[in-house]
Amino acid sequence: MVGRLEERVAVITGAGQGIGRGIARRFAREGCRIVVAEINAETGPRTVGEVAELGSEAVFIPTDVAVEGNARGCVRAAVEKWGRVDVVVNNAWGGVSGNQRIEYEDTETLRRAMDVGFLAGFWTMHEAFPHMKAARSGSIINICSLNGVNAHMFTVHYNAAKEALRAMSRTAAVEWGRHNIRTNVICPGAATEAYQAFAAANPETAAVMRNDNPMRRMGDPEADIGGAALFLASDDAAYVNGNTLFVGGGSHVNGVSWRPDLPE
């Protein structure tokens, strides 16, 4: 079955690599036109080229989602180019990395995390709302994390931002459902570039995490995470609203071990 997103337009933040790229590729296979909202001037155009190879159309919009004008601007770009925005995927995460104990966290790190992980989602959603309301149709997909759901150690900035986004998603689902705008969350587990870097730095922790996963593997960004996002974006999910979809091979059921090596 193909063409489930034919004629539709999606804005995907952080679509230059990892999960965002996987979702963009999966959407492209279904005929979706895509705004690749990406800060990286090399990976963004690469995704645009891949979308073209898959038979669809995309445009690269240089985007630092932590800047309000940029976050709103990528949605405006979709409307200016194609006259509509049907799907918004808030996926971008960057500029805040590393593991740190709470007692060593600082305010600036937390503020940056909230800008990237929470406020960016608010800005894109806020910008897309009037267009989706007028069309009486829209799907917002926010990428959150089991790190926040399960309160994994040493990533309080990430956990807090992602859980704030998840809370806002549920609230938007309740408030905007009457306009036929659906807001859902995906908490993924995928073998992205970021995961591979983590696994290289923490091989023992990564091995335990894979062993804790009932399916004994990490997901594929396009086939696994992209497939779930496609479902939420499509008419197949027309009555799915306010949900958190755990796409991690069942690792959310009993949780996974997460204790990176950190000095006291």
C-alpha positions as a Markdown table, in Angstrom:
| # | Residue | x | y | z |
|---|---|---|---|---|
| 1 | Met | 0.0 | 0.0 | 0.0 |
| 2 | Val | 1.6 | 3.3 | -1.1 |
| 3 | Gly | 0.6 | 6.9 | -1.4 |
| 4 | Arg | -0.9 | 7.3 | 2.0 |
| 5 | Leu | 0.5 | 10.8 | 2.3 |
| 6 | Glu | 0.0 | 11.8 | -1.3 |
| 7 | Glu | -0.4 | 15.6 | -1.7 |
| 8 | Arg | 0.3 | 16.2 | 1.9 |
| 9 | Val | 3.1 | 18.4 | 3.4 |
| 10 | Ala | 5.2 | 17.6 | 6.4 |
| 11 | Val | 7.6 | 19.7 | 8.4 |
| 12 | Ile | 10.3 | 17.5 | 10.1 |
| 13 | Thr | 12.8 | 19.1 | 12.4 |
| 14 | Gly | 16.2 | 17.6 | 12.6 |
| 15 | Ala | 15.6 | 15.6 | 9.4 |
| 16 | Gly | 19.2 | 15.6 | 8.3 |
| 17 | Gln | 20.1 | 12.4 | 10.2 |
| 18 | Gly | 18.9 | 9.8 | 12.6 |
| 19 | Ile | 15.2 | 9.4 | 13.3 |
| 20 | Gly | 14.3 | 12.6 | 11.5 |
| 21 | Arg | 16.0 | 11.4 | 8.3 |
| 22 | Gly | 14.3 | 8.0 | 8.7 |
| 23 | Ile | 10.9 | 9.6 | 9.0 |
| 24 | Ala | 11.5 | 11.8 | 6.0 |
| 25 | Arg | 12.5 | 8.9 | 3.9 |
| 26 | Arg | 9.5 | 6.8 | 5.0 |
| 27 | Phe | 7.1 | 9.8 | 4.3 |
| 28 | Ala | 8.7 | 10.3 | 0.9 |
| 29 | Arg | 7.9 | 6.7 | -0.1 |
| 30 | Glu | 4.2 | 7.6 | 0.5 |
| 31 | Gly | 4.2 | 10.7 | -1.6 |
| 32 | Cys | 4.6 | 13.3 | 1.1 |
| 33 | Arg | 6.3 | 16.7 | 0.3 |
| 34 | Ile | 8.7 | 17.6 | 3.1 |
| 35 | Val | 10.3 | 20.6 | 4.7 |
| 36 | Val | 13.7 | 19.4 | 5.9 |
| 37 | Ala | 14.2 | 21.7 | 8.9 |
| 38 | Glu | 17.8 | 21.1 | 9.8 |
| 39 | Ile | 20.7 | 23.1 | 11.3 |
| 40 | Asn | 23.4 | 21.1 | 9.5 |
| 41 | Ala | 24.1 | 22.5 | 6.0 |
| 42 | Glu | 25.5 | 19.2 | 4.8 |
| 43 | Thr | 23.1 | 16.6 | 6.1 |
| 44 | Gly | 19.9 | 18.7 | 5.3 |
| 45 | Pro | 20.5 | 18.9 | 1.6 |
| 46 | Arg | 21.5 | 15.2 | 1.6 |
| 47 | Thr | 18.0 | 14.3 | 2.9 |
| 48 | Val | 16.4 | 16.5 | 0.2 |
| 49 | Gly | 18.3 | 14.5 | -2.4 |
| 50 | Glu | 17.2 | 11.2 | -0.9 |
| 51 | Val | 13.6 | 12.3 | -0.9 |
| 52 | Ala | 13.9 | 13.2 | -4.6 |
| 53 | Glu | 15.4 | 9.8 | -5.3 |
| 54 | Leu | 12.4 | 8.2 | -3.6 |
| 55 | Gly | 10.1 | 10.1 | -6.0 |
| 56 | Ser | 8.8 | 13.0 | -3.8 |
| 57 | Glu | 9.8 | 16.6 | -3.3 |
| 58 | Ala | 11.5 | 18.4 | -0.4 |
| 59 | Val | 13.1 | 21.7 | 0.5 |
| 60 | Phe | 15.9 | 22.3 | 2.9 |
| 61 | Ile | 15.3 | 25.1 | 5.4 |
| 62 | Pro | 18.3 | 25.9 | 7.6 |
| 63 | Thr | 16.8 | 25.8 | 11.1 |
| 64 | Asp | 18.1 | 26.2 | 14.6 |
| 65 | Val | 14.9 | 25.2 | 16.5 |
| 66 | Ala | 16.2 | 26.9 | 19.6 |
| 67 | Val | 15.6 | 30.3 | 17.8 |
| 68 | Glu | 11.9 | 31.1 | 17.8 |
| 69 | Gly | 12.0 | 32.8 | 14.4 |
| 70 | Asn | 13.7 | 29.7 | 12.9 |
| 71 | Ala | 11.2 | 27.3 | 14.4 |
| 72 | Arg | 8.2 | 29.3 | 13.2 |
| 73 | Gly | 10.0 | 29.9 | 9.9 |
| 74 | Cys | 10.2 | 26.3 | 8.9 |
| 75 | Val | 6.4 | 26.0 | 9.2 |
| 76 | Arg | 5.9 | 29.2 | 7.3 |
| 77 | Ala | 8.2 | 27.9 | 4.5 |
| 78 | Ala | 5.9 | 24.9 | 4.0 |
| 79 | Val | 2.9 | 27.1 | 3.7 |
| 80 | Glu | 4.7 | 29.6 | 1.4 |
| 81 | Lys | 5.9 | 26.8 | -0.9 |
| 82 | Trp | 2.9 | 24.4 | -1.0 |
| 83 | Gly | 0.1 | 26.4 | 0.6 |
| 84 | Arg | -0.5 | 24.0 | 3.5 |
| 85 | Val | 1.0 | 22.1 | 6.4 |
| 86 | Asp | -0.5 | 18.7 | 7.2 |
| 87 | Val | 2.0 | 17.1 | 9.5 |
| 88 | Val | 4.6 | 18.5 | 12.0 |
| 89 | Val | 7.2 | 16.2 | 13.4 |
| 90 | Asn | 9.2 | 17.8 | 16.3 |
| 91 | Asn | 12.3 | 15.7 | 16.3 |
| 92 | Ala | 15.3 | 18.0 | 16.5 |
| 93 | Trp | 17.7 | 17.6 | 19.4 |
| 94 | Gly | 21.1 | 19.1 | 19.5 |
| 95 | Gly | 23.5 | 21.4 | 21.2 |
| 96 | Val | 23.0 | 19.8 | 24.6 |
| 97 | Ser | 25.0 | 16.6 | 25.0 |
| 98 | Gly | 26.7 | 14.6 | 27.6 |
| 99 | Asn | 25.8 | 12.9 | 30.9 |
| 100 | Gln | 25.9 | 14.8 | 34.1 |
| 101 | Arg | 24.9 | 14.4 | 37.7 |
| 102 | Ile | 22.1 | 16.8 | 38.8 |
| 103 | Glu | 24.4 | 18.4 | 41.4 |
| 104 | Tyr | 26.7 | 19.5 | 38.6 |
| 105 | Glu | 24.1 | 20.7 | 36.1 |
| 106 | Asp | 23.9 | 24.4 | 35.4 |
| 107 | Thr | 21.1 | 26.7 | 34.5 |
| 108 | Glu | 22.3 | 27.5 | 31.0 |
| 109 | Thr | 22.3 | 23.8 | 30.1 |
| 110 | Leu | 18.8 | 23.4 | 31.4 |
| 111 | Arg | 17.6 | 26.5 | 29.5 |
| 112 | Arg | 19.2 | 25.4 | 26.3 |
| 113 | Ala | 17.5 | 21.9 | 26.7 |
| 114 | Met | 14.1 | 23.5 | 27.2 |
| 115 | Asp | 14.6 | 25.8 | 24.2 |
| 116 | Val | 15.5 | 22.8 | 21.9 |
| 117 | Gly | 13.4 | 20.1 | 23.4 |
| 118 | Phe | 10.2 | 21.9 | 24.6 |
| 119 | Leu | 9.9 | 25.5 | 23.3 |
| 120 | Ala | 10.8 | 24.6 | 19.8 |
| 121 | Gly | 7.8 | 22.2 | 19.8 |
| 122 | Phe | 5.6 | 24.9 | 21.1 |
| 123 | Trp | 6.7 | 27.3 | 18.4 |
| 124 | Thr | 6.1 | 25.0 | 15.5 |
| 125 | Met | 2.8 | 23.8 | 16.9 |
| 126 | His | 1.7 | 27.3 | 17.5 |
| 127 | Glu | 2.6 | 28.4 | 14.0 |
| 128 | Ala | 0.9 | 25.4 | 12.4 |
| 129 | Phe | -2.3 | 25.6 | 14.4 |
| 130 | Pro | -4.2 | 28.2 | 12.3 |
| 131 | His | -3.5 | 26.4 | 9.1 |
| 132 | Met | -4.5 | 23.0 | 10.5 |
| 133 | Lys | -7.6 | 24.6 | 12.1 |
| 134 | Ala | -8.7 | 26.1 | 8.8 |
| 135 | Ala | -8.2 | 22.8 | 7.0 |
| 136 | Arg | -9.9 | 20.9 | 9.9 |
| 137 | Ser | -7.1 | 18.4 | 9.7 |
| 138 | Gly | -3.6 | 18.0 | 11.1 |
| 139 | Ser | -1.2 | 15.6 | 12.7 |
| 140 | Ile | 1.4 | 16.6 | 15.2 |
| 141 | Ile | 4.0 | 14.0 | 16.1 |
| 142 | Asn | 6.4 | 14.9 | 18.9 |
| 143 | Ile | 9.5 | 12.7 | 19.5 |
| 144 | Cys | 10.1 | 12.2 | 23.2 |
| 145 | Ser | 12.1 | 9.6 | 25.1 |
| 146 | Leu | 12.0 | 6.7 | 27.6 |
| 147 | Asn | 14.8 | 8.6 | 29.3 |
| 148 | Gly | 12.2 | 11.0 | 30.7 |
| 149 | Val | 9.5 | 8.5 | 31.2 |
| 150 | Asn | 11.7 | 6.2 | 33.2 |
| 151 | Ala | 13.8 | 9.0 | 34.7 |
| 152 | His | 17.2 | 7.7 | 33.5 |
| 153 | Met | 20.2 | 8.9 | 35.5 |
| 154 | Phe | 22.5 | 11.7 | 34.5 |
| 155 | Thr | 20.3 | 13.3 | 31.8 |
| 156 | Val | 18.0 | 15.5 | 33.8 |
| 157 | His | 18.1 | 18.3 | 31.2 |
| 158 | Tyr | 17.0 | 15.9 | 28.4 |
| 159 | Asn | 14.5 | 14.1 | 30.6 |
| 160 | Ala | 12.8 | 17.3 | 31.8 |
| 161 | Ala | 12.6 | 18.8 | 28.3 |
| 162 | Lys | 11.1 | 15.7 | 26.7 |
| 163 | Glu | 8.6 | 15.2 | 29.5 |
| 164 | Ala | 7.5 | 18.8 | 29.2 |
| 165 | Leu | 7.0 | 18.3 | 25.5 |
| 166 | Arg | 5.0 | 15.1 | 26.3 |
| 167 | Ala | 2.8 | 17.0 | 28.7 |
| 168 | Met | 2.1 | 19.7 | 26.2 |
| 169 | Ser | 1.3 | 17.1 | 23.6 |
| 170 | Arg | -1.4 | 15.6 | 25.8 |
| 171 | Thr | -2.8 | 19.1 | 26.5 |
| 172 | Ala | -2.9 | 20.0 | 22.8 |
| 173 | Ala | -4.6 | 16.7 | 22.1 |
| 174 | Val | -7.4 | 17.7 | 24.5 |
| 175 | Glu | -7.7 | 21.3 | 23.4 |
| 176 | Trp | -7.2 | 20.9 | 19.6 |
| 177 | Gly | -9.0 | 17.6 | 19.1 |
| 178 | Arg | -12.3 | 19.5 | 18.3 |
| 179 | His | -10.5 | 20.9 | 15.2 |
| 180 | Asn | -9.6 | 17.5 | 14.0 |
| 181 | Ile | -5.9 | 18.2 | 14.9 |
| 182 | Arg | -4.3 | 15.1 | 16.4 |
| 183 | Thr | -1.3 | 15.3 | 18.7 |
| 184 | Asn | 0.7 | 12.2 | 19.6 |
| 185 | Val | 4.1 | 11.2 | 20.9 |
| 186 | Ile | 6.6 | 8.6 | 19.9 |
| 187 | Cys | 9.2 | 7.4 | 22.4 |
| 188 | Pro | 11.7 | 5.6 | 20.2 |
| 189 | Gly | 14.6 | 3.3 | 20.5 |
| 190 | Ala | 16.7 | 3.5 | 17.4 |
| 191 | Ala | 20.3 | 2.8 | 16.2 |
| 192 | Thr | 20.9 | 6.4 | 15.3 |
| 193 | Glu | 24.3 | 8.1 | 15.0 |
| 194 | Ala | 23.8 | 9.5 | 18.5 |
| 195 | Tyr | 23.1 | 6.0 | 19.8 |
| 196 | Gln | 26.1 | 4.6 | 18.1 |
| 197 | Ala | 28.3 | 7.3 | 19.6 |
| 198 | Phe | 26.9 | 6.5 | 23.0 |
| 199 | Ala | 27.4 | 2.8 | 22.5 |
| 200 | Ala | 31.0 | 3.4 | 21.5 |
| 201 | Ala | 31.7 | 5.4 | 24.7 |
| 202 | Asn | 29.7 | 3.1 | 26.9 |
| 203 | Pro | 29.9 | -0.4 | 25.4 |
| 204 | Glu | 29.0 | -2.3 | 28.6 |
| 205 | Thr | 25.9 | -0.2 | 29.2 |
| 206 | Ala | 24.8 | -0.5 | 25.6 |
| 207 | Ala | 25.2 | -4.3 | 25.7 |
| 208 | Val | 23.0 | -4.5 | 28.8 |
| 209 | Met | 20.4 | -2.3 | 27.2 |
| 210 | Arg | 20.2 | -4.5 | 24.1 |
| 211 | Asn | 19.9 | -7.5 | 26.4 |
| 212 | Asp | 17.1 | -5.9 | 28.4 |
| 213 | Asn | 15.2 | -5.2 | 25.2 |
| 214 | Pro | 12.7 | -8.0 | 24.6 |
| 215 | Met | 13.5 | -8.0 | 20.9 |
| 216 | Arg | 17.3 | -7.9 | 21.5 |
| 217 | Arg | 17.9 | -5.1 | 19.0 |
| 218 | Met | 17.7 | -1.4 | 18.5 |
| 219 | Gly | 15.1 | -0.1 | 16.0 |
| 220 | Asp | 15.8 | 1.1 | 12.5 |
| 221 | Pro | 15.1 | 4.8 | 12.0 |
| 222 | Glu | 13.3 | 4.4 | 8.7 |
| 223 | Ala | 11.6 | 1.0 | 8.9 |
| 224 | Asp | 10.7 | 1.0 | 12.6 |
| 225 | Ile | 10.4 | 4.5 | 13.8 |
| 226 | Gly | 9.4 | 5.9 | 10.4 |
| 227 | Gly | 6.7 | 3.2 | 10.1 |
| 228 | Ala | 5.1 | 4.3 | 13.4 |
| 229 | Ala | 5.3 | 8.0 | 12.4 |
| 230 | Leu | 3.7 | 7.1 | 9.1 |
| 231 | Phe | 0.8 | 5.5 | 10.9 |
| 232 | Leu | 0.2 | 8.5 | 13.1 |
| 233 | Ala | 0.4 | 10.9 | 10.1 |
| 234 | Ser | -2.0 | 8.9 | 8.0 |
| 235 | Asp | -5.7 | 8.5 | 7.9 |
| 236 | Asp | -5.2 | 5.1 | 9.5 |
| 237 | Ala | -4.8 | 7.0 | 12.8 |
| 238 | Ala | -7.7 | 9.4 | 12.2 |
| 239 | Tyr | -9.0 | 8.6 | 15.7 |
| 240 | Val | -5.7 | 8.3 | 17.5 |
| 241 | Asn | -5.1 | 11.3 | 19.7 |
| 242 | Gly | -3.2 | 12.1 | 22.9 |
| 243 | Asn | -1.2 | 8.9 | 22.9 |
| 244 | Thr | 2.4 | 8.0 | 23.7 |
| 245 | Leu | 3.5 | 5.3 | 21.3 |
| 246 | Phe | 6.5 | 3.4 | 22.6 |
| 247 | Val | 8.5 | 2.2 | 19.6 |
| 248 | Gly | 11.3 | 0.4 | 21.4 |
| 249 | Gly | 10.8 | -3.3 | 21.0 |
| 250 | Gly | 9.0 | -3.6 | 24.3 |
| 251 | Ser | 11.8 | -2.0 | 26.4 |
| 252 | His | 9.3 | 0.3 | 28.1 |
| 253 | Val | 7.5 | -2.6 | 29.8 |
| 254 | Asn | 10.1 | -3.4 | 32.4 |
| 255 | Gly | 12.6 | -0.7 | 31.5 |
| 256 | Val | 16.2 | -1.0 | 30.6 |
| 257 | Ser | 19.4 | -0.6 | 32.6 |
| 258 | Trp | 20.8 | 2.9 | 32.2 |
| 259 | Arg | 23.9 | 3.7 | 34.3 |
| 260 | Pro | 26.7 | 5.3 | 32.2 |
| 261 | Asp | 30.0 | 5.4 | 33.9 |
| 262 | Leu | 30.5 | 8.7 | 35.7 |
| 263 | Pro | 33.0 | 9.7 | 38.3 |
| 264 | Glu | 31.7 | 10.8 | 41.7 |
